Amino acid sequence: MRRLTIVGGGFAGLTAAITAAEAGVRVTLHEAHRTPGGRARTSEGPHHTNEGPHALYAGGPHWTWLKQRGLLGPLAPLPASEVLRLRFHRGGSVLRTPPPAMIRQALRSADRAPVDTDFRTWATGLAGERGARAAAAYSGVALFHHDPGSLSARFVQERLHRAAAVPPEAHYIRGGWGRLVERMVARAWELGARIETSARVDSLDDLPRDQGPVIVATALPAAARLLGDPSLTWESGRTVLFDLAVRTRKGDPFVLSDLDAPGWIERFTAQDPTLAPAGQQLIQAQLPIGPGASRADGVAHAERLLDLGFPGWRERTVWRRESLSQGRTGAVDLPGTTWRDRPAIDRGDGVYLVGDQVAAPGVLSEVSFTSAVEAVSLALRARRGDDRKGLDLKHA
């Protein structure tokens, strides 16, 4: 395979570009925005935020891949004193420790969790109704869904187990994920990949005829439009993203997790003070909402949690931002489905689909990474197969 075209310069697209370029392929990547990164972009200005809270799970395959290539860069370590500031909301009270039944449920491996049973039913039989409800709410930090209990038990338990791992799997890129994107872009350039920004592709027919195989690395709704295939759909979440900068106050928690309903507030400057100006703390939250709820409902949820855990936050606020993320929170698997049932990576005719809602395993960004590596591997194998067929015909 001499050439490969990638549409979309987010985490999946850049992973595919580096993987293919390392194999000696000439890569051209088209990114619609003026800078690559997708949802991994970090905003400019005094408050460095991503599109929702971002963390990198050390237990995933992309951790090793990034580390081997020197792309991880400096991490933002969480001081031991901040670990002790993890708080939980339940029944109007702020707790220092979660319910024991929830802890026992989180420690269970996902291997024995059933695929065809919803998490609420399965976990209730093991942890009781209250323990199952708290566990489902806590798992929201890793799946951004308003009702985790209604999803496949295997799907939810995997995310719950990894989100509650000790020592924590979640790590933070110092300076925000934008720094990781910058290193990935630089690596792709070093390998000879061509990255064209402000280069929107509305149809694959617009690409040059000699572009080689095509990897579509956009959000699933955009991919459906680009490929003219309305069947490219999968269940995702709706979540309100809430960013807040407040004047520093001693005693603010590191994290406040709602165990009554999925919702998570985190003080990101606890591990990385560079994300906000001196004397300020950057808080990011994600509050999943149901189909009939509005952005205002999610914001109200965030404000209730802030009232409980961050005294005087309104008077201390120096900056805030709210947004609604819909269909951009990764795949969620309903009972009876697994990652294998999601839209296939190989779309036929030399077209491949990657991202966080396709048929690849993993948690959060791991799905994007795994699908990108798999797409390049499939394209290489397909090209070798075509070359072998041509060789056989030549000698027939």
N, C-alpha and C positions, 0 to 999 in steps of 0.2 A: 504494500500500500504506500503510494508516494504522497498522496495528498489527503487531507481530512478537513472538513469544514464544521465549525461549531457555531451554533446560534445561541447566544446567551453567555454572559461573562460573570455569572455568580460563582458560588463555591463549586458547584458541580461542573460548570463549564471550564473553570480554570483547572480543576483537577484533571479533567479529560485532556485539556491542552498540554499540561505538563506530562501526563502519562504517555500520550501519543508522541510528543516531541522527543521524549527519552528513548522511544523506539525507533527514532530516525525518520519520523513522518513529518512532512511539511504541513504545518497547521495554520489555518486562518480562522480567527475567532471574530464574530460580529456581535458587538454589544450596542444595544439601542441607546443607552444613556452615555453621558460624557465621561463617566468613570466606571470601571468594572466593579463588581462586588455584590450586586443584587441586594438581598436582605442582610448581607454581611457588611454593608457599607457602614462606616462610622461618620456621624455628622461633624461638620466643621463648626468652629466657634468655641465659646468658652465651656460649653457643656457637651461632652463627647458621648453621644448615645447611639445605640443601634436600633434597628426596627424590632423592638422588643428585647427582653433580657437575653443575653447570649452567654453560653458557657460551652467549654469543650470537655467532653467526657474522656477521661484517660483510659477507660477500658475498651474504647472503640478502635477499629482498624485504622482510622485516619490519624489517630494520635501517633502510632508508630511510623506511618508513612510520612507525616509532616516532620517528625523528629529526625528520621533518617536523612532527610534533605535539608536539615537546618532551617526549616521554615517556621517552627513553633515560635522562635524568638523568646524574648524575656516574658516570663509569666508574672502575674500579680499575686503574690502569696497572701493568704489570709492569716493575719495574726491570731495566735491562740486565744487572745483575750476576746476577739470578735466571735470566735466559734461559740463562746459561752453566751453570746447575745442572740442566739436563735430562739425565737418565741413562736407560740402557737395560739391561735384564737379558737375558743370553743365556748359556745353558750354565753357569750357576752364577757367572758373573762380571758385574760392573757396569761398563758401558762408557760413555764420554763421547760417542761418536758411533755412529750406527746403521750397519749394513753398507751399503757402496756400492750393492749390488744392490737393496736395499730403497729407498734414496733415488731411484735411477733409476726404479724402479717407481712410487713415489709421485708423481714429477714428470709421469708420463704423463697426458694428458687422458683423461677417461672416454668421450669421444665415440666412440672406436673399440673400446671394450670390448664384447664380445658379450653379448647378453641371455640367450641360450639355452645358454651354457656356464658352468660353475661357475668361480669365481675361481681356485681352486687350479690347475686344469688350464690355464687361460689364462695366469696369471702365471708358472707354472713354465716355460712355453715361452719367456718373455721374460726372467725374472730367475733362473732356476734354482730347484731345489727349496728350498734354504735361504733364498734371497731372497724367494721367494713365501710361505714360511711366516712369515718375519719381517714382511712387509708385511701379511699377513692378520691376524696378531696385533695389530699396531699399529693397524689400522683399527677394532679393537674399541672404541676410545674414542668412536667416533661411531655405533656400531650395537648394542652391548650383546648380542652373540651369542657363544655358546661356540665356534662353528665357522664363522667368516666365509668360510673357503675353500670351503665347500659352497654358498654363496649365489651369486646371479647376479653374473657378473663386472662388468657395468655398474653394478649397485647398489653393490657394494663399492668399486670403483675411484673412483666419485664421492666417496664418503665419505673414502677414503684420501687422495685428491688434496687435498681441502679441509682435512682435519685436519692435513696436513703442509705447508700453504701457507706461503710466506715472502714478505712478513711474515705473521705468524699472523692468520688470520681470527677466531679465538676471542677474545672480549672478555668482561669480567666487570662486572656491575652492582655498584657499590659498596653494601655493606650487604646484598647478597643479592638474589635475584629477587623477594623479597617487596616490596622498595621499588618495583620496576617495576610489580608488581600494584597497589600502592597508587596509583600515578600513573594507571594505566589505569582503576581504579575511579573516581577523582576526575574523570577526563575524561568517563567515561560519565555520571556524575551531572550534570556541568555541561551536558551535551547533553540532559538531560531523561530519560535512561534510568532505569527503576525497577529496583533490585536488591533482591530479597527473599532474605535468608539464612535458614538453618535451615528451608528450604522444599523438602523432598524431594518429587519427583514420581514416583509409582510407575506411573502409567498416563497416557497422553495424554488419556484420557477424563476425567481429573480436572481438566483445564484448562478455563477458561471457553470458551463456544462462540464468543465474539467475539475469541479470542486472535490470530487471523490466522495466517499461516504459522508453523511451528514449526521451530526449529533445535535439534537434539539434539547437545549438546556434551559428552558424557560419554565415559568409556572405552568401547571397543567391546563388551566383555562386558555392561556395564551398558546400553548402547544396545540390544543384542540382547534383553535382558529387557524393557526399556521398550517396544520396538516389537513384541515378540512374534515376532521373526524370528531363528530359530536360524542362518540362513544368514550372519548378520553375524559372520564370523570371518576372521581373517588371522593368519599366522605372526608371532610376536613372540618376544622373548627372555626369559630368566630370568637375573637378575643379583643378586649379593649386594652390598648397600650397606654400607659399613664407614666409620663416622665415628670420628675419634680426636682428642683434644686432648692434647698433650704439652708439657712444659716446654721452652722454647726452648733450642736448642743450635746454635751456629754450625757451618756445614758441611753441614746437612741439605739434600738435594736439593730442587729445586722440583717435579720430576716424576720418577717412576720407572716406565717403561713396560716391561712384560714382552714380549719378542719370542719367547718359547718357547710361550706360550699367552696368549690375550687377558686382559689385566689392567692396570689403570692406577691409580697412586697419586699424588695431587696435594696439595701443601701450599698451601691456598687463602689462608692469611694472608701468603703471599709477595707477593701483589698487593693484598690488602685486610686490613690488621691489625685492622680494626674487627670482624672476625668472631669474635674470641676475646679474652679478657681479656689485659691486658698481661703479658708474660712467658710467654705460651702460644702454641702454634702449632696451627692447625686443619688436620687432614689428612682428606681424603675419598677414598674408593676405590670403584671398581666392578669386580667380578670375575664375569664371565659364567660360568654353570654349565650343564651339559647336563641333559637330562630326568631322568636317573637320579641326579644329584648332589644333595647337601643343602646347606643353609646352612652347616653346619660345614665342608664341603669348600671353599666360597668363602672363609670366614674363615681357614682354614688356608693358603690361597693368599696371602691378604693378609699374614698373619703371616710367611710365608717371605720375601716381598718386603721387608717392614719390617726383618727381621733383616739383610738384605743392604744396605739403603740408609740405615737410620735407627738407628745404634748406640745401644744403651741405651734403646730406645723403651719397653720394658716398665717400667723403673724410673721413667721420666719421665712415664708416662701419668697424667692427672688425670681423664679422662672418656672413655668409649667407648660406641658404640651400633652394633648390627648389625641388619640386616633383609633380607628377601628380596623382591625386586620381580619379579612374575610377570605377563606379559601387559600390562605397563605401560611397556614400553621402546621403543615405536614399532614400525612395520611393518618387516619384513624380507622381501625379495623373493627367492624361490627361482629357480633357473635356469628360463628360459622365461616369467617373469612380470616385469611392470613396475608402476609406481604406477597405471597405467591399469586394471590388473586387480583392484585392491583394491575394497572395497565402495563403491558409487557415492554421491556426495554427494546427488543428487536421488533421494529415495525415493518420490516420487509423492504426490498428494493434499496438496500443500503442506507436506510434511515433508522436512527436509534434515538430513544427517548430517555432522558435522565432527569433526576430531581428528587425531591423528598416525598413524592406521592406515587412512585412507580414500584415495580416488582423487584425490590431489593431489601435485604434485611438491615437491621440496625435501629438506632434510636436517634431522633432529631437529625442533625446534619450528617450522621453516619450513612443514612439512606442515600443522600445526594452523592457522597463520596463513593460508596460501594457501587451504585448504579453507573457512575462515570467510568470507573475502572473496568467494570464489566462491559460497558458499551465499546470501549476501545479494544478490549480483548476480543469481543465478538467481531468487530470490524477487521481486526488483523487476521483472525482465523478464517473469516469469509474470503478475504483477499488471497490468503494462502491456498484455500480450496479452489478458488477460481484459477490461480496460477497452475495448480496441479492438474486441473481439468484441461487447461490449454496445452500443457506439456504432454498429457496422455493423448490428446487428439493429434498433436504434432507427430507423435511416434506411432500412431495407429496405422 
